[in-house]
Amino acid sequence: MRTLLLLGGPAMPRSEGRRGWSAGPVPFDLMPTASAMVDDSGMVVGWSSAAEQLTGYAASDVLGLPIARFVESIADLESVDRALASPGASSAVLRVHSQVGRTLTLGVQATPHVGAAGVRLWHLAAVDLSRAPWWDASHAVLGAFLTRSPYGIAVLDTELRYVWLNETLERMAGVPLSRRLGRRMSEVLPQLAPRGVEQQMRQVLETGVPVLGFEYQGYVPADPGREHAYSTSFLRLDDGAGRVLGICYMGVDITEKWRTRQRLTLLTDSGARIGTTLDLSVTAAELVEVAVPAFADFAAVDLLETVIDGAASTAGPGLPLASSALRRVAHHSAHGGVPEAAAEIGEPPEYPESSPMAQCLLEESAILVPELDADRADWLAEDPLRAERVKRWGMRSLMAVPLRARGTVLGIAVFVRAAFSDAFEDDDLALAEELASRAALCLDNARRYARERETALTLQRSLLPGEFGGSTSVDIAVRYLPAGAAGGVGGDWFDVIPLSGARVALVVGDPVGHGISAAAAMGRLRAAVHTLADMDLPPEELLAHLDDLVLRLVDEESSGLADHGPASNVQGARCLYAVYDPVTVSCTVARAGHVPPLVVTPGRTVLTPELPAGPPLGVGTFPFEAAEFDVEEGTVLVLFTDGLLRGSDPARSLETDRLAAALSSLNGDLERAADDLLAAMLDGSPVDDIALVLARTHALGRDHVATCDVPNEPEQVARARAFAMEQLSTWGLDDLAWTTELIVSELVTNAIRYGTPPVRLRLIRHAALICEVTDGSSTSPRLHHARTTDEGGRGLFMVAQVAHRWGTRYTAHGKIIWAEQPLDGR
């Protein structure tokens, strides 16, 4: 082996001015330099006096000897061999022995020469680095950095085997240098994500591009019961010739920072995921789904029964806990199927009074059980089922946190970690309290909303009409569906109002807003519609009067004259009012900003009648108009509020087409048709209230209607009475002859005496016997009590006594006075 007093390594810095140093050759011009000559075989052939002074060896002691004899280590020899392969001059740092046994650290520069006979020689020039002040200083700084650095530092070879590490890294992981040398990270730290770390190191070895701030988590022997997080940077090590020597990495423990970041992320996530609806069970489920698996391995929410029922909690400090006071509302687990749960959804969890959960509710304070030991916990001895679940699923740590909002305790949240996770700490308890606080506010909002919704729904249903009966003009099927939890209960309503002359009014309406105020507004509007319908007003006039009422109510509330709270809020409404006449088999409709009805013919053709739109109620700027159209017997009139149409313009036209398609396939039974229609149009809970009316029309044929024109002469009253008696005989209603004769006599007499021609008598046999007398005057008759000295004035009074109902309605050419007598099912 050819050897030379030369070590491959970094060149010494060259003098730069008086103070600075830079990478370059050793500054031989500034210090005493020892010289020697070595032949190509490594034998010393020249030795200077400066070399004698530096090493203590005289020339006679070293000439003819191999220079390798004076080198301290094998590593130096290997470096010398590598240097001999270099064709040019090179410099290195070598450790050599002196005559007195001291090891010298020399900076050596080797320069090749060729002698006269062609023999290759090496000129060695060396300086004592211990006499260079910058050398000691650099080594002191480097040693302090490596030993006192807060960063763990390690050097690995190209096979990723440990070569060196500092004391900080030993303390950080708990694995000393002696157990790491010659071994890989995957062998000494198998639970510290070694695959990811070694993958990063291989990438750096291949590319030479450093990796900074690579984060990973795992467990180390220094703290085996707690997961740690580290941030590590990787740097490839190359020698002066560009050869890859290995890799260096520096790491720092960022566990606390990582946990803080995790907690902040969890809180941010909870703000976005908890409370997306106003539903108790959904909100509780959102809380446990946020907590598992990011924070716990099992979580449960148990609410007080009073809260679930929508009332305020009565729990408080010092109050006893009944086993049935709580109900399990939600739970979630890292294991499929929630096998750890000792109670199912909807069941009481039945915690022992000594359990952390019961104490949490009793004291209204969070409780942390860092280590849960099923064999030593007294409360688990009282609960064998829960104790068995704790053992089977390795539950190691538990927290119970009260769900408290606005001074009210709603229930508790329970968080559990299993053996494969870290035990809960005080910081985790603080995080759990923050999560529970946020969720409790959402739960309380849901509880308040549920209570208000139930109140509004109860009010709404109490104000809607009950069963319809007594009319043979139409067959009726009605439906009311309140909006889902997201939309809130509205005030949509429907009505079927019997009118005089066997007619029937069909009404649907939709007040503005939701909640109790909308339900109260609906009640007021519905009452007003009934009152106006009893006046037998045409549809357009009825809506005009209703519009005046809404404007008056809005003015009262805006001026503060009516201070009844939000329940009286009437800001506007949409309404459709239709009157079906079975005698003329026609329908007259007016609408105030409402969607038009649909008409389904007996042949299942769906038509949309052309109707003037009309402004919504409460606008008060445009008049209302009505349209009349004929219908066939057996036609189904479909009235509905816009909650049935999910889209808005232009999407609403598509929904209308869907509705028409659904109607065209409906069967003959109206009740089933109503259910099928809702099923076809809805995918789930409606986003807005839905009121639906299906009315199949019937016609009154000629055998149910008799008409007689009466000349405007007093003696024609007898003729009218005779006509009525004859018709009653035909219908088999002779038992009503006396009362009918009286009614006809009085009404016709009044029309001839006080009205204007033409006068007409019409008898209708329907659910009741109806007598109608028409004249061309718009003067309204008045009912009053005649004095004993009066010769007249008793006609309408007597009619009111013998008839079940009587009244007046106006037409475009006069008025109709009518009276009804019940037929009692005949």
JOFEN-V266611 format. One record per pair of residues at least 4 apart in sequence whose ideal C-beta (glycine too) atoms are under 7 Angstrom apart, sorted by sequence separation. I is the first residue (numbers start at 1). J is the second residue. If there is no record, write none. Layout:
i:j
I:J
I:J
This chain:
i:j
16:20
27:31
38:42
39:43
47:51
49:53
50:54
51:55
57:61
59:63
65:69
72:76
74:78
75:79
76:80
77:81
78:82
79:83
80:84
86:90
97:101
98:102
114:118
115:119
133:137
134:138
135:139
136:140
137:141
138:142
139:143
140:144
141:145
142:146
143:147
144:148
145:149
149:153
156:160
157:161
165:169
167:171
168:172
169:173
175:179
177:181
183:187
185:189
186:190
190:194
193:197
194:198
195:199
196:200
197:201
198:202
199:203
200:204
201:205
202:206
203:207
238:242
239:243
254:258
255:259
256:260
257:261
258:262
259:263
260:264
261:265
262:266
263:267
264:268
265:269
266:270
267:271
268:272
269:273
270:274
279:283
280:284
281:285
282:286
283:287
284:288
285:289
286:290
287:291
288:292
290:294
291:295
292:296
293:297
303:307
305:309
315:319
321:325
335:339
343:347
351:355
354:358
355:359
356:360
357:361
358:362
359:363
373:377
379:383
383:387
384:388
385:389
386:390
387:391
388:392
389:393
404:408
417:421
424:428
426:430
427:431
428:432
429:433
430:434
431:435
432:436
433:437
434:438
435:439
436:440
437:441
438:442
439:443
440:444
441:445
442:446
443:447
444:448
445:449
446:450
447:451
448:452
449:453
450:454
451:455
452:456
453:457
454:458
455:459
456:460
457:461
458:462
459:463
460:464
483:487
499:503
513:517
514:518
516:520
517:521
518:522
519:523
520:524
521:525
522:526
523:527
524:528
525:529
526:530
527:531
528:532
529:533
530:534
537:541
538:542
539:543
540:544
541:545
542:546
543:547
544:548
545:549
546:550
547:551
548:552
549:553
550:554
551:555
552:556
553:557
554:558
555:559
564:568
600:604
601:605
615:619
631:635
640:644
647:651
648:652
651:655
652:656
653:657
654:658
655:659
656:660
657:661
658:662
659:663
660:664
669:673
670:674
671:675
672:676
673:677
674:678
675:679
676:680
677:681
678:682
682:686
686:690
700:704
716:720
717:721
718:722
719:723
720:724
721:725
722:726
723:727
724:728
725:729
726:730
727:731
736:740
737:741
738:742
739:743
740:744
741:745
742:746
743:747
744:748
745:749
746:750
747:751
748:752
749:753
750:754
751:755
755:759
765:769
766:770
786:790
794:798
795:799
796:800
797:801
798:802
799:803
811:815
16:21
28:33
38:43
47:52
52:57
57:62
71:76
130:135
156:161
165:170
170:175
175:180
183:188
189:194
204:209
219:224
223:228
238:243
277:282
291:296
292:297
303:308
306:311
333:338
335:340
343:348
353:358
360:365
372:377
390:395
404:409
405:410
417:422
424:429
483:488
499:504
513:518
532:537
537:542
556:561
557:562
581:586
591:596
647:652
667:672
700:705
711:716
728:733
729:734
810:815
811:816
16:22
38:44
39:45
52:58
71:77
97:103
98:104
114:120
115:121
129:135
156:162
157:163
170:176
204:210
238:244
239:245
277:283
292:298
306:312
307:313
332:338
333:339
343:349
351:357
352:358
360:366
374:380
380:386
403:409
417:423
483:489
498:504
499:505
556:562
562:568
600:606
601:607
615:621
667:673
710:716
728:734
764:770
786:792
800:806
809:815
38:45
52:59
83:90
146:153
156:163
170:177
204:211
238:245
292:299
306:313
331:338
333:340
342:349
343:350
351:358
360:367
380:387
402:409
403:410
417:424
482:489
483:490
497:504
511:518
580:587
615:622
645:652
647:654
666:673
752:759
786:793
799:806
808:815
809:816
13:21
14:22
36:44
37:45
95:103
96:104
112:120
113:121
154:162
155:163
180:188
186:194
203:211
219:227
220:228
236:244
237:245
275:283
291:299
306:314
359:367
403:411
468:476
496:504
497:505
537:545
579:587
589:597
598:606
599:607
647:655
728:736
751:759
763:771
786:794
808:816
13:22
37:46
68:77
83:92
155:164
179:188
185:194
218:227
237:246
274:283
304:313
403:412
533:542
578:587
579:588
646:655
728:737
784:793
808:817
13:23
14:24
36:46
95:105
96:106
112:122
113:123
154:164
217:227
218:228
237:247
276:286
331:341
380:390
402:412
403:413
496:506
497:507
511:521
532:542
578:588
598:608
599:609
614:624
645:655
666:676
710:720
762:772
13:24
14:25
36:47
154:165
200:211
217:228
236:247
237:248
288:299
304:315
356:367
401:412
511:522
557:568
578:589
614:625
645:656
666:677
748:759
807:818
11:23
15:27
36:48
47:59
93:105
94:106
110:122
111:123
153:165
165:177
185:197
186:198
217:229
235:247
274:286
288:300
400:412
401:413
480:492
495:507
557:569
596:608
708:720
725:737
728:740
761:773
785:797
806:818
11:24
12:25
14:27
35:48
79:92
153:166
175:188
185:198
234:247
235:248
273:286
274:287
288:301
356:369
374:387
494:507
532:545
576:589
577:590
596:609
612:625
748:761
783:796
806:819
11:25
12:26
34:48
93:107
94:108
110:124
152:166
175:189
200:214
215:229
216:230
287:301
400:414
480:494
494:508
511:525
532:546
645:659
663:677
759:773
760:774
783:797
12:27
15:30
35:50
36:51
47:62
154:169
165:180
215:230
234:249
328:343
330:345
576:591
596:611
612:627
644:659
662:677
708:723
759:774
781:796
805:820
34:50
35:51
47:63
91:107
92:108
108:124
109:125
152:168
153:169
173:189
215:231
233:249
274:290
328:344
329:345
374:390
399:415
464:480
478:494
493:509
509:525
554:570
611:627
724:740
725:741
759:775
803:819
804:820
33:50
34:51
91:108
149:166
151:168
152:169
232:249
233:250
273:290
284:301
328:345
374:391
415:432
529:546
553:570
554:571
575:592
610:627
724:741
744:761
783:800
803:820
804:821
32:50
44:62
45:63
76:94
91:109
108:126
150:168
162:180
213:231
214:232
232:250
328:346
372:390
398:416
492:510
528:546
574:592
576:594
609:627
662:680
674:692
758:776
803:821
804:822
44:63
76:95
107:126
147:166
149:168
162:181
197:216
232:251
284:303
308:327
327:346
328:347
574:593
575:594
578:597
662:681
756:775
757:776
34:54
44:64
89:109
90:110
106:126
107:127
146:166
147:167
152:172
162:182
196:216
213:233
231:251
270:290
305:325
397:417
476:496
490:510
491:511
550:570
574:594
589:609
591:611
593:613
609:629
674:694
721:741
724:744
755:775
756:776
799:819
43:64
44:65
89:110
106:127
161:182
162:183
212:233
230:251
231:252
269:290
304:325
327:348
328:349
395:416
396:417
525:546
528:549
576:597
593:614
673:694
706:727
755:776
756:777
43:65
73:95
89:111
106:128
107:129
161:183
211:233
230:252
304:326
305:327
326:348
396:418
460:482
507:529
550:572
589:611
591:613
592:614
593:615
659:681
751:773
755:777
43:66
44:67
71:94
72:95
89:112
106:129
161:184
193:216
210:233
211:234
230:253
231:254
280:303
303:326
326:349
372:395
395:418
396:419
413:436
550:573
591:614
592:615
593:616
658:681
721:744
42:66
72:96
104:128
105:129
160:184
193:217
210:234
230:254
302:326
303:327
324:348
354:378
355:379
372:396
394:418
490:514
590:614
592:616
670:694
720:744
721:745
747:771
751:775
42:67
71:96
72:97
105:130
193:218
210:235
228:253
229:254
302:327
323:348
354:379
371:396
372:397
393:418
394:419
399:424
457:482
489:514
592:617
638:663
748:773
754:779
42:68
70:96
192:218
229:255
302:328
303:329
371:397
372:398
397:423
488:514
489:515
670:696
747:773
70:97
83:110
191:218
192:219
228:255
302:329
323:350
352:379
370:397
396:423
397:424
471:498
487:514
488:515
491:518
744:771
781:808
191:219
192:220
208:236
266:294
280:308
300:328
301:329
354:382
369:397
468:496
470:498
490:518
491:519
505:533
717:745
720:748
743:771
780:808
38:67
229:258
266:295
301:330
369:398
399:428
460:489
464:493
473:502
493:522
546:575
740:769
204:234
352:382
399:429
410:440
465:495
473:503
474:504
489:519
491:521
602:632
72:103
189:220
205:236
300:331
352:383
368:399
401:432
460:491
473:504
491:522
495:526
601:632
717:748
740:771
750:781
204:236
299:331
321:353
367:399
401:433
457:489
543:575
592:624
599:631
602:634
717:749
778:810
5:38
201:234
299:332
366:399
367:400
399:432
403:436
410:443
456:489
471:504
493:526
497:530
602:635
736:769
4:38
200:234
366:400
402:436
410:444
495:529
499:533
543:577
590:624
601:635
731:765
197:232
298:333
366:401
401:436
405:440
453:488
542:577
590:625
600:635
717:752
93:129
297:333
366:402
403:439
404:440
405:441
408:444
453:489
497:533
500:536
590:626
599:635
600:636
727:763
733:769
768:804
778:814
781:817
297:334
321:358
365:402
403:440
499:536
589:626
644:681
776:813
777:814
778:815
2:40
4:42
160:198
364:402
405:443
406:444
539:577
588:626
589:627
599:637
600:638
710:748
714:752
723:761
776:814
777:815
2:41
3:42
205:244
405:444
539:578
713:752
724:763
775:814
2:42
292:332
321:361
360:400
364:404
403:443
539:579
588:628
597:637
598:638
712:752
774:814
775:815
160:201
292:333
293:334
300:341
321:362
360:401
361:402
587:628
597:638
646:687
720:761
56:98
57:99
205:247
288:330
292:334
298:340
356:398
360:402
574:616
575:617
586:628
587:629
597:639
774:816
55:98
56:99
204:247
288:331
289:332
342:385
357:400
573:616
586:629
643:686
55:99
56:100
288:332
342:386
356:400
572:616
573:617
586:630
587:631
772:816
773:817
156:201
284:329
285:330
364:409
547:592
572:617
573:618
585:630
586:631
643:688
712:757
750:795
174:220
175:221
201:247
284:330
315:361
317:363
524:570
572:618
585:631
643:689
644:690
749:795
772:818
158:205
173:220
174:221
302:349
317:364
342:389
520:567
543:590
571:618
595:642
643:690
712:759
771:818
173:221
174:222
201:249
281:329
361:409
520:568
521:569
525:573
585:633
641:689
644:692
770:818
771:819
173:222
280:329
281:330
340:389
517:566
521:570
539:588
543:592
641:690
709:758
710:759
746:795
172:222
516:566
517:567
539:589
540:590
587:637
595:645
640:690
641:691
710:760
746:796
770:820
171:222
361:412
516:567
539:590
640:691
709:760
710:761
360:412
371:423
517:569
521:573
640:692
746:798
747:799
768:820
769:821
340:393
370:423
707:760
708:761
746:799
768:821
339:393
370:424
606:660
639:693
768:822
769:823
340:395
357:412
707:762
768:823
368:424
463:519
513:569
638:694
742:798
743:799
767:823
357:414
459:516
580:637
606:663
705:762
706:763
513:571
606:664
636:694
637:695
456:515
460:519
463:522
511:570
512:571
578:637
636:695
705:764
743:802
456:516
459:519
463:523
512:572
604:664
636:696
637:697
704:764
742:802
743:803
368:429
455:516
459:520
512:573
578:639
598:659
704:765
5:67
460:522
511:573
598:660
634:696
635:697
704:766
3:66
4:67
366:429
452:515
456:519
463:526
510:573
576:639
600:663
634:697
739:802
3:67
452:516
509:573
510:574
554:618
633:697
700:764
3:68
26:91
509:574
598:663
633:698
5:71
25:91
366:432
509:575
631:697
633:699
700:766
366:433
550:617
551:618
508:576
550:618
7:76
551:620
9:79
507:577
547:617
747:817
8:79
543:614
546:617
547:618
7:79
505:577
506:578
747:819
7:80
505:578
547:620
3:77
6:80
8:82
54:128
505:579
506:580
8:83
4:80
7:83
45:121
503:579
504:580
743:819
3:80
6:83
503:580
3:81
503:581
4:83
12:91
40:119
1:81
4:84
11:91
39:119
40:120
499:579
501:581
502:582
544:624
26:107
28:109
172:253
502:583
543:624
740:821
2:84
8:90
39:121
501:583
739:821
9:92
26:109
38:121
163:246
6:90
8:92
9:93
25:109
37:121
38:122
540:624
7:92
37:122
326:411
540:625
736:821
6:92
7:93
37:123
38:124
158:244
540:626
7:94
539:626
35:123
36:124
158:246
538:626
5:94
35:124
157:246
35:125
156:246
155:246
156:247
33:125
34:126
33:126
155:248
316:409
33:127
315:409
12:107
153:248
154:249
313:408
31:127
312:408
313:409
28:125
153:250
313:410
152:250
28:127
151:250
152:251
31:131
151:251
26:127
31:132
151:252
6:108
150:252
5:108
307:410
6:110
307:411
4:110
304:410
474:580
303:410
304:411
473:580
303:411
302:411
473:582
301:411
302:412
301:413
21:134
299:413
300:414
585:699
299:414
582:697
299:415
582:698
580:697
582:699
583:700
4:122
298:416
582:700
5:124
296:415
297:416
295:415
296:416
297:417
296:417
297:418
583:705
291:415
297:421
287:413
506:637
508:639
510:641
508:640
510:642
506:639
508:641
310:447
307:447
310:450
310:451
291:435
310:454
287:435
492:641
492:643
287:439
283:439
283:442
284:443
283:443
483:643
280:443
283:446
274:438
266:431
270:435
274:439
280:446
267:434
271:438
275:442
278:445
279:446
280:447
263:431
270:438
274:442
278:446
280:450
278:449
583:764
508:691
508:693
506:693
506:695
477:670
477:671
227:422
475:670
479:674
226:422
477:673
477:674
481:678
492:689
494:691
490:688
492:690
493:691
502:700
479:678
490:689
492:691
494:693
487:687
489:689
484:685
486:687
487:688
484:686
483:686
484:687
483:687
481:686
483:688
279:485
483:689
278:485
482:689
277:485
481:689
277:486
481:690
480:691
479:692
478:692
478:693
477:694
476:695
474:695
475:696
474:696
474:697
474:698
473:698
472:698
10:240
8:239
9:240
8:240
502:764
501:764
502:766
502:770
501:770
501:772
536:807
536:809
472:766
472:767
471:767
470:767
500:807
500:809
501:818
500:818
